[in-house]
Amino acid sequence: MNRLRSFRESPELLGLPLPEMLRLEEFLLRRFGIEFRADWLEDSTVAEQCGPEVGRRFTQLQFDRAEGGGPESDQDFYALISAPPLVGLVHSMKFAFILDSMAYVSALIRELRITGPVLEVGCHAGYLSSWIAVNHGLRVQGWDHCGPAIETAVAVREALGLPATALDFLSRDIEASLTGVEPFQLIVSVDGPVTFELHSLQRLRSLMAADGLAVVVSDSALDLDAELLNRAGLQVEHSDVIGGRLPREPSGFSAKVLVVLSRGEKAELEPDWLEKAQAFWYEHFQGYANTPETPGHQKTLAWCRSRLRS
Ligand SMILES: C[S@@+](CC[C@H](N)C(=O)[O-])C[C@H]1O[C@@H](n2cnc3c(N)ncnc32)[C@H](O)[C@@H]1O
């Protein structure tokens, strides 16, 4: 894990080579219709491109969720946005997070020579899982309790010509009781069901190989505390931020915390761990992103890392 610590001093080491960034963008667009968009997705566009019935349902579910509709409206929403072209239209609204998390996990796999197997929990239509299988040739499983999302993921897997032995998608709830599951060398959850709560961390640990790592992007990372991690038998190896320009962001830029965990009991968190993770990038990124020469789709931390590295 010493290698991981060196990323604190030189975080640009986790930048992908520029041609790989372009390949990643091409993959997202071609396979899922996910791309950078400067403008917000209007309900009228959904109705035009997906038909009036889907349009009505989309508007209603967005309203229900804004009103705090709870897990049911979330599940209905994730099911509705599973099929093309809506899967691409909606996910393009968080292009910077999707691109950045995929680039980050790719770079970690490369730098740490991770050999798999890899598990992604909350994989939805499987963009990250498919990319890891295609780009790194690792054995990957994607789990999501949303059946329609798994159907889309399987359809893309078939179009890619990959067998289920290489890339498997399972309609599975991570909270359900699990037996006979092999441990994973890398587990990824991006805005997925893994949160920094005790039961979730304990479940995560139970799925990790002894020398395994977990990459978690979750807003609940802001509540992370060492005692909780200790109780779950996990420790922080590395933390960083991902993100970039999103439509409708007043600041024009939005970031999320990414934490890399391993199994262990040394869960001491430096008091300013989050600030340290953010400081380098905020300062550097501002200059990079505010330059007119930087195209909109490249105003993300992954592109910034990539340019720093090259
Ligand atoms: C916000 S989406 C994130 C999807 C994707 N990781 C991304 O970054 O775009 C959350 C996903 O987690 C899935 N999910 C939520 N709770 C789950 C659970 N308990 N077990 C499996 N999947 C779950 C949802 O169905 C949804 O696809």
The ligand as an SDF file (V2000), in Angstrom:
LIG
                    3D

 27 29  0  0  0  0  0  0  0  0999 V2000
  -27.1160    6.9780   -7.9710 C   0  0  0  0  0  0  0  0  0  0  0  0
  -27.1400    5.4560   -8.8470 S   0  0  0  0  0  0  0  0  0  0  0  0
  -25.4260    5.3400   -9.2730 C   0  0  0  0  0  0  0  0  0  0  0  0
  -25.1920    4.4890  -10.4670 C   0  0  0  0  0  0  0  0  0  0  0  0
  -23.7590    4.4970  -10.9750 C   0  0  0  0  0  0  0  0  0  0  0  0
  -22.8650    3.8640  -10.0300 N   0  0  0  0  0  0  0  0  0  0  0  0
  -23.2910    5.9040  -11.3020 C   0  0  0  0  0  0  0  0  0  0  0  0
  -22.3380    6.3920  -10.7140 O   0  0  0  0  0  0  0  0  0  0  0  0
  -23.8860    6.5480  -12.1750 O   0  0  0  0  0  0  0  0  0  0  0  0
  -27.3150    4.2570   -7.5340 C   0  0  0  0  0  0  0  0  0  0  0  0
  -27.4440    2.8360   -8.0480 C   0  0  0  0  0  0  0  0  0  0  0  0
  -27.3440    1.9580   -6.9160 O   0  0  0  0  0  0  0  0  0  0  0  0
  -28.3620    0.9770   -7.0280 C   0  0  0  0  0  0  0  0  0  0  0  0
  -28.6800    0.4880   -5.6640 N   0  0  0  0  0  0  0  0  0  0  0  0
  -29.2000    1.2120   -4.6430 C   0  0  0  0  0  0  0  0  0  0  0  0
  -29.3290    0.4430   -3.5470 N   0  0  0  0  0  0  0  0  0  0  0  0
  -28.8870   -0.7970   -3.8770 C   0  0  0  0  0  0  0  0  0  0  0  0
  -28.7530   -2.0100   -3.1690 C   0  0  0  0  0  0  0  0  0  0  0  0
  -29.1310   -2.1160   -1.8880 N   0  0  0  0  0  0  0  0  0  0  0  0
  -28.2240   -3.0930   -3.8130 N   0  0  0  0  0  0  0  0  0  0  0  0
  -27.8570   -2.9860   -5.1230 C   0  0  0  0  0  0  0  0  0  0  0  0
  -27.9520   -1.8560   -5.8390 N   0  0  0  0  0  0  0  0  0  0  0  0
  -28.4630   -0.7590   -5.2410 C   0  0  0  0  0  0  0  0  0  0  0  0
  -29.5190    1.6980   -7.7090 C   0  0  0  0  0  0  0  0  0  0  0  0
  -30.4270    0.8010   -8.3220 O   0  0  0  0  0  0  0  0  0  0  0  0
  -28.7860    2.5670   -8.7270 C   0  0  0  0  0  0  0  0  0  0  0  0
  -28.5790    1.9110   -9.9350 O   0  0  0  0  0  0  0  0  0  0  0  0
  1  2  1  0
  2  3  1  0
  2 10  1  0
  3  4  1  0
  4  5  1  0
  5  6  1  0
  5  7  1  0
  7  8  2  0
  7  9  1  0
 10 11  1  0
 11 12  1  0
 11 26  1  0
 12 13  1  0
 13 14  1  0
 13 24  1  0
 14 15  1  0
 14 23  1  0
 15 16  2  0
 16 17  1  0
 17 18  1  0
 17 23  2  0
 18 19  1  0
 18 20  2  0
 20 21  1  0
 21 22  2  0
 22 23  1  0
 24 25  1  0
 24 26  1  0
 26 27  1  0
M  CHG  2   2   1   9  -1
M  END
$$$$
